[in-house]
Amino acid sequence: MSQLPPVTRATYGEREAVSALIAEAFLPLAPVAWLVPDPDQRRTILTANFRILVEHAFFYGEVHVLEDRSAVAVWFHRTSPMPPPVEYERRLAIACAPYTDRFRTLDKLFHTHQPTEPHHHLAFLAVTPGKQSTGRGTALLHHHHARLDRVGLPAYLEASSDGSRDLYARHGYLPRQPFQLPDGVTFHPMWRPARQPHPPRRDEAVS
């Protein structure tokens, strides 16, 4: 395998491109078909919805990309109370109509299962379809896990398929109680326990 591009932070100006990359990668996923039943609207609605959350992550988390912009990881710092995105309900209705209620259902399920312990939440890990299964997602995970381990913070995510559940399990994530969408599609909440903290480097402080 050729050497992968290094991990870097995305800029706020890249929020549209990052949202489009996540939408493209997520199009084949089963939950997406329930969220947006019309395949002709799916990409547009997903991109608009993800843009709200990606923008929020620039203020309450961080967005990592590979230098060639072929993969992205969006993390939220849930180490203290975090407000919702500004005017979230209004923006959600604009972005997701006519399927806003379906996105609200998903939001409620995510909120119900969100851990209360301080942690970092991996909201999105996406690799552009032409570059999947090349180690790019793993590189992004290793990058952030190393930082979390230096300060002893756990991580949380919701895996949207059995395959992604198994992938995350190989990276130290433990399963929690699954939950389902109304059509029976299952999400797998997963928790990566904190490691013994080590003194952080000056440039690696994690809030």
PEJO-V740873 format. One record per pair of residues at least 4 apart in sequence whose C-alpha atoms are under 8 Angstrom apart, sorted by the first residue. I is the first residue (numbers start at 0). J is the second residue. Records with the same first field share a line. If there is no record, write none. Layout:
# PEJO-V740873
I: J ; J
This chain:
# PEJO-V740873
0: 133
3: 134 ; 135
4: 65 ; 66 ; 67
5: 65 ; 66
6: 63 ; 64 ; 65 ; 66 ; 138 ; 139 ; 142
7: 63 ; 64 ; 65 ; 66
8: 61 ; 62 ; 63 ; 64
9: 13 ; 62 ; 63 ; 64
10: 14
11: 54 ; 57
13: 17
14: 18 ; 50 ; 53 ; 54
15: 19 ; 46 ; 50
16: 20
17: 21 ; 53 ; 71
18: 22 ; 46 ; 47 ; 49 ; 50 ; 53
19: 23 ; 46
20: 24 ; 70 ; 71 ; 125 ; 126 ; 127
21: 25 ; 46 ; 49 ; 71 ; 123 ; 124 ; 125 ; 126 ; 127
22: 26 ; 42 ; 45 ; 46 ; 49
23: 42 ; 127 ; 128
24: 125 ; 126 ; 127 ; 128
25: 31 ; 125
26: 31 ; 32 ; 41 ; 42
27: 31 ; 32
28: 32 ; 159 ; 160
29: 33 ; 159 ; 160 ; 184
30: 34 ; 159 ; 180 ; 184
31: 35 ; 36 ; 41
32: 36 ; 37 ; 38 ; 41
33: 101 ; 182
34: 98 ; 101 ; 102
35: 40 ; 41 ; 44 ; 98
36: 41
37: 41
38: 42
40: 44
41: 45
42: 46
43: 47
44: 48 ; 94 ; 95 ; 96
45: 49 ; 95
46: 50
47: 51 ; 94 ; 95
48: 52 ; 91 ; 94 ; 95
49: 53
50: 54
51: 55 ; 84 ; 87 ; 90 ; 91
52: 56 ; 84
53: 57 ; 62 ; 73
54: 58
55: 59 ; 60 ; 84
56: 60 ; 61 ; 62 ; 73 ; 74 ; 75
57: 61 ; 62
59: 75 ; 76 ; 81
60: 73 ; 74 ; 75 ; 76
61: 73 ; 74 ; 75 ; 76
62: 71 ; 72 ; 73 ; 74
63: 71 ; 72 ; 73 ; 139
64: 68 ; 69 ; 70 ; 71 ; 72 ; 139
65: 69 ; 70 ; 71 ; 135 ; 139
69: 126 ; 127 ; 130 ; 135
70: 124 ; 125 ; 126 ; 127 ; 135 ; 136
71: 123 ; 124 ; 125 ; 126 ; 136 ; 139
72: 121 ; 122 ; 123 ; 124 ; 125 ; 136 ; 139 ; 140
73: 121 ; 122 ; 123 ; 124
74: 119 ; 120 ; 121 ; 122 ; 123
75: 119 ; 120 ; 121 ; 122
76: 118 ; 119 ; 120 ; 206
77: 81 ; 117 ; 118 ; 119 ; 120
78: 116 ; 117 ; 118 ; 119 ; 206
79: 117
83: 87
86: 90
87: 91
88: 92
89: 93
90: 94
91: 95 ; 96 ; 99
92: 96 ; 99
94: 99
95: 99 ; 102
98: 102
99: 103
100: 104
101: 105
102: 106
103: 107
104: 108
105: 109 ; 180
106: 110
107: 111
108: 112 ; 178
109: 113
112: 188
114: 155
117: 152 ; 153
118: 152 ; 153 ; 154 ; 155
119: 152 ; 153 ; 154 ; 155
120: 154 ; 155 ; 156
121: 154 ; 155 ; 156
122: 156 ; 157
124: 136
125: 136
126: 130 ; 131 ; 135 ; 136
127: 131
130: 135
131: 135
134: 138
135: 139
136: 140
137: 141
138: 142
139: 143
140: 144
141: 145
142: 146
143: 147
144: 148
145: 149
146: 150 ; 199 ; 203 ; 204 ; 205
147: 151 ; 152 ; 153 ; 154 ; 193 ; 205
148: 152 ; 153 ; 193 ; 194 ; 195 ; 196 ; 197
149: 194 ; 195 ; 196 ; 197 ; 198 ; 199
150: 195 ; 196 ; 197 ; 198 ; 199 ; 204 ; 205
151: 193 ; 194 ; 195 ; 196 ; 197
152: 192 ; 193 ; 194 ; 196
153: 190 ; 191 ; 192 ; 193 ; 194
154: 190 ; 191 ; 192 ; 193
155: 172 ; 188 ; 189 ; 190 ; 191
156: 188 ; 189 ; 190
157: 186 ; 187 ; 188 ; 189
158: 163 ; 164 ; 167 ; 186 ; 187 ; 188 ; 189
159: 163 ; 164 ; 185 ; 186 ; 187
160: 164 ; 185 ; 186 ; 187
161: 165
162: 166
163: 167
164: 168 ; 187 ; 189
165: 169
166: 170
167: 171 ; 172 ; 189
168: 172 ; 173 ; 174
171: 191 ; 192
172: 189 ; 190 ; 191 ; 192
173: 189 ; 190 ; 191
174: 187 ; 188 ; 189 ; 190
175: 187 ; 188 ; 189 ; 190
176: 187 ; 188
177: 185 ; 186 ; 187 ; 188
178: 185 ; 186 ; 187 ; 188
179: 183 ; 184 ; 185 ; 186
180: 184 ; 185 ; 186
199: 203 ; 204
200: 204
